[in-house]
Amino acid sequence: MKEVTTITKINPSYQHSEELALCLKLFKRAFRESQLHILSDETDIRGFIMDRIRDLPEYILLVKEPAVLVAENTLKELRWVMDNHPHIDCVIPLEVMHYSEEPAAEYYTMRGFQRFTAHHIKRERRIVPYDGREPFMFMIRKNVYMSGHLSGDVFASPKQLDPERVCISMNTFIHPFVNYYEESREEMLEMLPEDINSVIDIGCARGKFGELLKRRKGYRVIGVEKNPIEAEKAKNRLDGVITGDFLEVSIIEKFDCATCLDTLEHVPDTEKFLKKIGEILRPGGYLLLSIPNIGHWSVVEDLLAGRWDYTPAGTLCITHFRFFTKRSIEEFLKETGFEILRIRPIRSELKRDILSVLDLLKGRLEIDEESLSTLCYHILSRKTGRQDET
């Protein structure tokens, strides 16, 4: 019998079958050496464990949801900690967002994550005391649950234990995907002009950005959200929410501004989508976009290595239908009746080895260093009323 059982639950927000399928594929690959239990969101994990407690292996690995990248050695390293530290009842892998050592954890693709973790795995294993964080994943001894001393949410288990019996493994790395439905996108506020009163936020998720617009700017905000679970959560934050595909729903009201923050790349028909936005904007209305840049060095470097790995979120998200560069989005906007007022590139520094290669190639190849160093573009445009009818 395998020595570890791994238990996770499906997040009901993942409505796209391809996104969920990829999460599960990567998850099963990472934990193929353990017993796997992938439960529905309604399942009581504690009840599930207690019903099977005597038949479970010695170690239980609990994971909040399968949307996570996991370093290749993670399961092995967590088991090693438990095997070699009998006073430890619970061990937590290092979430890269908490990594504070040098060099910084700078990666943007699956290959980048794999290279980073492979480079930072040390032969000398190190554990540090538990700092009270709420972990995305942890391994715990089953006898902790058999003792009956823990209650409530199983993911609160580390906080209920004696801190001296909990540790963090510094030789393991995981990358949970941030729940983008929760993002407020405060960085987009200063891109908005002053002469607007009403906004339609297309792809509003849970309405956090629209709620911020209402609180900071006093705008009337209507959201459009395809995911019915997230749309329901947005209704308490916005002036109204339209549930459904933007291209299929009926929208009568005219707005001063439309916002599409990391939404356009999920649309199969970019031209049709932008033209409909033009139809629901008042004359001179604004469109605010956030668009990932497929020309970023991380993607180019992966292609040179023969890699293109889809992920559950990010630039190479499995649910992206379209991939844009600055030039291509400029052309789409112009052809669909918008003039660009401002473009703000969000940069990441080019790595030293990439700069060295670029120096060798200058004069031989056409190279756009701005594109290579740009993760995404924030774009403010305005409706001109001139749409290409062809």
N, C-alpha and C positions, 0 to 999 in steps of 0.2 A: 504494500500500500504506500502511496506517496506520502511524504512527511508533512506536507503543507496543503491546506485547503484555502482557496482564494474565493472570496465572496464579494460581489458587487451588485449594484442595482442600475437599471436602465433609467436615465433621465427622460421624463416624458416630453421635455422641450424638443428633443431631437425628432422632428417630424419627417425630415428628409431620409428616406430609406438608405440612400447611398452614404450619407453621413454616419448613420448608425451602423451600417454594415462595415464601414472602414474602421470605426472605433472598435467594434467587436473583433475584427480581423487582427488589428494591432495588439489588442488586449490578450487575445488567445495566444498569439505568438509569444508575447512577453512572459506568460505564465503557463506555458504548455507543460512544464515539469511539475505542476501542482494539480490537485483536484479543483475543477472550476465549477462555480455555481453563479450563474448570471440570472438575477431575480428581477421580477417586475417591480415597478415603483410602489405598488400597493403592499408588497410583502413585508412583514415584520421580520427584520433581520435577526433580532434577538430571539424571537420565537422560533425562527428557522434553525438557529444555532442550538438552542436548548432542546428542540425536538430530536436532534441528531447528535447531541454532544458526546455520547459514549462511542459513537462510530467514527467521529472525526479524528484526523491526525492530531499530533501534539501541538502544532502551530496553526493559527488561523490568521490569514492575511485579509484585512478588510479594506476595500477601496470604494470611495464614494460613488464613482461612476467610471465607465471605461474610457472616457475621453481624456487620455493621458499618454504621454510618451514615457517609456521606461527604459533606463539603461540596461544593457544586456546582462550585467552581473547582479542586478538588484535582488532577485529571489535568493540567489546563492549567498550574497553578502548578509542579508537579513537573517537567514538561517544560521550563518556562521556566528553572528553576534549572539543569538539565542543559545546556540550549542556551547559557546565558550564563555558565557557570562551567566551563570545560573542564578545570580541575584537580580537579573533583568527579566521583567515580565512582559515588557512591551518595547519594541524598537521602531523608530520612525525613519524613513528614508529622507534624504535632503531634497526639498523642493527647490528647484534652481532659482526661483524668485527670491529665496532667502540666502542665496550664495553670496558671500561678501569678500571672498579672497581674490587674489590677483592671479592671472588676468581675469577681466570681467567675463561673465557668461554671455558672450555676444554671438548669437546664432539666430537664423530666421527660417530654416528648413529642417526637415528630418535628418538629412545628411549632416547638417551643421550640428544638430544635437548629438548625433552619434559620434562625430569627431571630437566634440567638446568633452563628452563623458569618457570616451576612450582615453583621451589625453590626461584627464584629471583623476582617473582611478589610480590610487596609490597601492603599492605593495604592502606598506605598513598601514594596517587597518586602524581607524581612529573613531572613537565614539565620544560624544559630548553630552553633558546633562540636558535633560528636558527643560525647555524654556516656557512651557505653558501654551504653546501654539496649538491651534486646532488643525490636526493633520488631515491631509487628503487621503493618506494611506498609512497603515501601520500593521505590524505583525505582533500578535499577542498569544500567550500560552492559553490553551483551552481550559486548563485547570483554574484560571482566573475567573472564568464564567461559571465553572462547576462549583466554585466556593460560594457563589450567591451574594458576594459583597458588592457587585456592580448592578446598577439599575438605570432605567431610562434609555436615552439614545446611545446606541453602541459606539457612535463616533465621538462620544464624550468620554469613552472609557479611559483614555490616557490621563485625563484631568482628574478622574476619580481615584487613580492609583497613587501610591506613595511616590513622589517625584524621584526618589532615589532608585526606584525600580523601573524607571522609564528613561530611555536615552534616544539620541539621534545618531544615526550612522552617517559619518562624513564621507564614506566611500561608496555611497549609492546616490543616484540622481534620478529624479522624476520631473516631468514637466506637465502639470495639469493644464488643460486648456481653460483659460479664463472664460467665465460665462459672459459672453458678449451681450446677452440680453439685459445684463445688469448695468452696462456702461452708461454713464451720464454725458460723456464727451464734452466736458467743460472747455476743452481746448478750442472748440469750434465757435464759441460765443463771439470772440473778437473779430471773426470773419464776417459777421452779419452787419448790414448797414442799419442806419437808425430809422429810416422812413418806411417801416413795415409795422403792421398791427396783427396780421393773421398769418399763420404758418400751417402747412400740411407736411407732416413728417412721415415720409414713405419708408416703410420698414422700421416702424417705431419701437419694436420689441416690447419691453415692459414699460415704455413711456418715460424713462429716466431723463432723456435729453429734452423731451417736450416739457416735462415738469420743471426742468431747469429754466427753459425759455419763459415759462409762465411766471416763475418766481423772480427771476432776475430782470426780465424785459417787459413783463406784463402782457405778453402776446396771447391771443386766442390760438390754441393749438389743437388741430385735429390729427389723429394718427391713422395710418393704414398699416395693418399687420396681417400677413398671411397665416402665421401660426396661431391657431385659435386659443391655445393655452396661454401664450404670451399676450395676445390681444386682450384677453379677459383681465389680466393683471394690470394692463395699461389704462383700463377704463376709469379707475379711481384716481388717476393722475392727470388725465387730459380732459379737454372740453368735449371730446367725442372720439370714438375709435371705430373705424370701418374695418371689418374682418373679411379678408379675402385677398385674392391676387389683384394688384393695382390695375392691371390691364383688363380685368374682367368686371370690376365693381363699377357702379354708377356714382359719379361725383358731380353734383350740380353746383356747389358753392365755388366761387372764385377766390383765390388767395393772393396775398402779397408776396409770399415766398414759399418755395418747396425745398425740403431738405432730404437728401438721400445719402446717408452716411454708411459707407461700405455696403451699399445695396445694389448699385448698378451692375456690378460684376456677377450678381446672381440672376440676372435677367437674360433670357435667351435672345430676345429681340430688342437690342439697345435703341435702335432708331424709333421704333414704334413706342417704346417706353418714354423716350425724351419728348416725342411729339405730343403724347397725351399730357405730359407735365405742362407743356406750353399751352394746351387747351384749358387747363384749370387755373392758370395764372392770369392775373389782371394785366393789362398793357404795362409793360415796363417791369413786370414782376421778376423776382430773383429766384435763382436756383443755386443751392449750396451743396457741393459734392465732396465726399472723401473717397478717393480711388487708390487702391494699392497699385504699385508700379511693378510690372513684370520685368522691367529692365534692371532691377536692383542686382547688385553684384552677387548676392547669395544665390539667386536663380541662375545667373550666367555661369557662375563657378560650378554649380551642380550640373548644368548642361555640358560643360567642358569635361566633367567626370562621367558623363553618360547617365546622369540621374535626373529624374523628374518624379518626385515622390509626393503624392497627394496626402494632405493631412486633414484632420477634422475642422481646423480653423487656420487662418493666416493667409498669406499670399497665394499658396497653392492649395487652398481649401477645396475639398472634393465637390462642393456644391457650386463652385464658380463655373459659369457658362462662358464668360468673356474674360480676356486678359488685356490690360491697357498699358500703353506708354503715354507719356505726356502728349506726344504728337497725335496719337490715335484718338484720345479723348477730346483734344482740341478740334479735330476734324468732325467728330460726331456732334459736338455742340454747335459748331458753325452750320453744319448741314441741316440741323433740326431747329434753327431759329434762335440761337443764343449767342450773345457776345460775351467774351470773357473779360471780367473786370479785374480779377486778381487770382494769381496762382501762388500758393505757398507750398514749397517742397519740404517734406519732413525728412531730414537727412540722417544718415549713419555714416561714420567715417570709413573711408576705404582702408582695408587692412594693408599693412606694410608690404606683404608679399605681392598683393594685387597691384599696388602702386609700382613696384619694381617691374612687374610684367608689362604694365601699361607703358612705362618709359621705353621698353624695348620695342613695343609695337607702334609707338607714335610715328607718324609719317608713312606707315605701311598699311594701317587700317584706320577707318573712320571710327573714332571713339568718343562717346558722349559721357564724360566723367560725371556730369551732374546727374544724369539718369542712373548711372551705376551706384551713386551714393544716395539715391532717394528711395526711401521705403514706400512713401505714398504721397499723393498730391491732394491738398485742400483747394478747392476751386469755387470761386464765387462768379456766377455769370448772370446775365440779365436777358429777358425775353425781348427780342427785336421785332417780332411779328412777321419776320420773313422766313418762311419755311420752304425747304426744297421739296417741291411737289413730285419730283421724279421718283 
